[in-house]
Amino acid sequence: MRTYLIRRLLLIIPTLILVSMLVFLTVRLIPGKVIDQMVAQRPMGGGIGSQIDVEALRHMLGLDQSIPVQYGKWIADMFHGNFGKSLWTNLELKNEIGARMPITFELGLMAFIIAQIIAIPIGIYSAVRQDSIGDFLGRSFAILALSVPSFWLGRMIMVFPSIWWGWSPPMSYTRFSEDPWTNLGQFILPAVLLGLSMSGTTMRMLRTTMLEVLRQDYIRTAWAKGLRERIIVVRHSLRNSLIPVVTIISGQIPVMIGGAVIIEQIFNLPGMGRLFLDSINTRDYPFVTGINMFLAVVGLFLILLTDMSYAYLDPRIRYR
């Protein structure tokens, strides 16, 4: 186990280096430069004076250097704990992440809990009662959850209740410490929408894997021994069906940590997703690259934790 863990941790290093290169180059290939946006917002005249201002601005931001030099300085700053400053506001990224991460974490945690509350019971029931009316309803619900975009539902919730009943979700963010009930009321709708969109995949996968397990010989033996259905389903079938499901769930967690960008935008939640979208729109290179690297680190460690959990779910798995 120890050797396997050390080897996996060492493999994270070249992966992060490759990700950093791709992110650093890709964000600079997006059409529209940050200098052009800054110049467009400044009252400048024509002629040579404008060119001097542009060159001075580019030098001040360090964008007049070659891409390899900029990349090297960025990596060096990362090693010293400096994750970058905004080209527009000069705010440090680590402070912005610290301020916005609790919002996205609350939204993601609520969405994760809602998704599992919906997906696991329906997936188990659909597998145990295969081809019943409940199974068809559960599969139809899963397909509906996969097919209907959460951002479309969010827009419908924002528009139609305000037209029909004069009600709309609160648009001003309230901290949990200030008013817990108002805070939870503001998060429940976006969390339900995000949870629904994630539950469909989990439902389908859990049903499929449980059907495979329920056809195994040891399950038939358990039925022949006269064990109760609840013990067979929960103790013998569910645990052995969870490895593919856990893999899918772990892949959804970085999405929740990054924040559902459109959901946060619709419900005016100042989380990580909204920060990321604003940074892309303003071509704030340090913030875009820093947020991508943060999500990459979180995603890689989640993958590692998921792989380590396989041995707990299936004792036959050994790490060498």
Residue pairs with C-beta under 8 A, 6 or more apart in sequence:
1 311
1 319
3 319
3 320
4 319
4 320
5 304
5 308
5 319
8 304
8 307
9 304
12 300
12 301
12 304
15 300
16 293
16 296
16 297
16 300
19 292
19 293
19 296
20 71
20 75
20 289
20 293
21 71
23 288
23 289
23 292
23 293
23 296
24 67
24 70
24 71
24 74
24 289
25 67
27 280
27 283
27 285
27 288
27 289
27 292
28 67
28 285
30 280
30 283
32 283
33 283
34 61
34 63
34 87
34 282
34 283
34 284
34 285
35 54
35 57
35 58
35 61
35 63
37 282
37 283
38 57
38 87
38 88
39 50
39 53
39 54
39 57
42 53
44 50
44 53
55 64
58 64
61 87
62 70
62 73
63 70
65 73
74 84
74 286
74 289
77 83
77 84
78 293
81 94
82 92
83 92
83 93
83 94
83 97
83 286
83 290
83 293
83 294
84 92
84 93
84 286
84 287
84 289
84 290
85 91
85 92
85 93
85 286
86 93
86 96
86 279
86 284
86 286
86 287
87 283
87 284
87 285
87 286
88 282
88 284
93 286
93 287
93 290
93 291
96 275
96 287
97 272
97 290
97 291
97 294
100 270
100 271
100 272
100 274
100 275
101 271
101 272
103 173
103 269
103 270
103 271
103 272
104 256
104 257
104 258
104 259
104 264
104 269
104 271
104 272
104 273
105 257
106 176
106 183
106 187
107 187
107 190
107 191
107 194
107 256
107 259
107 260
107 263
107 264
107 269
107 271
108 194
108 253
108 256
108 257
108 259
109 256
110 187
110 188
110 191
110 195
111 190
111 191
111 192
111 194
111 195
111 198
111 256
111 260
112 195
112 198
112 249
112 252
112 253
112 256
113 195
114 191
114 192
114 194
114 195
114 196
114 199
115 194
115 195
115 196
115 198
115 199
115 202
115 252
116 199
116 202
116 249
118 195
118 196
118 199
118 203
119 198
119 199
119 200
119 202
119 203
119 206
120 202
120 206
122 138
122 141
122 142
122 199
122 203
123 138
123 202
123 203
123 204
123 205
123 206
123 207
123 210
124 206
124 210
124 233
124 238
125 134
125 135
125 138
126 134
126 135
126 138
126 139
126 203
126 207
127 206
127 207
127 210
127 211
127 214
127 237
128 210
128 214
128 229
128 233
129 135
130 211
138 203
138 207
139 204
139 207
141 200
141 203
142 199
142 200
142 203
142 204
142 207
143 200
144 200
145 196
145 197
145 199
145 200
145 203
146 197
146 200
146 201
146 204
148 197
149 197
150 193
150 194
150 196
150 197
150 260
150 262
150 263
151 260
151 262
151 263
151 266
153 193
153 196
154 189
154 190
154 193
154 262
154 263
154 266
154 267
155 266
157 169
157 189
157 193
158 168
158 169
158 266
158 267
161 167
161 168
162 168
169 186
169 189
169 267
170 182
170 185
170 186
171 267
171 268
172 268
173 186
173 268
173 269
173 270
174 182
174 183
174 186
175 183
176 183
176 184
186 267
186 269
187 269
189 267
190 260
190 263
190 264
190 266
190 267
190 269
193 263
194 256
194 260
194 263
198 252
198 255
198 256
201 248
201 252
202 245
202 248
202 249
205 244
205 245
205 248
206 241
206 245
209 241
209 242
209 243
209 244
209 245
210 237
210 238
210 241
212 241
213 219
213 236
213 237
213 240
213 241
214 237
218 236
219 232
219 236
219 237
222 231
222 232
222 236
223 232
239 313
240 313
240 314
242 313
243 310
243 313
243 314
246 306
246 309
246 310
246 313
247 306
250 302
250 303
250 305
250 306
253 302
254 295
254 298
254 299
254 302
257 272
257 295
257 298
258 272
258 273
258 276
258 291
258 295
259 269
259 271
259 272
259 273
259 274
259 276
260 273
261 273
261 274
261 276
261 277
262 273
263 269
263 273
264 270
264 271
264 273
264 274
264 277
265 273
265 274
265 277
272 291
275 287
275 291
276 287
276 288
276 291
278 284
279 287
279 288
279 291
280 288
308 319
310 317
311 317
311 318
311 319
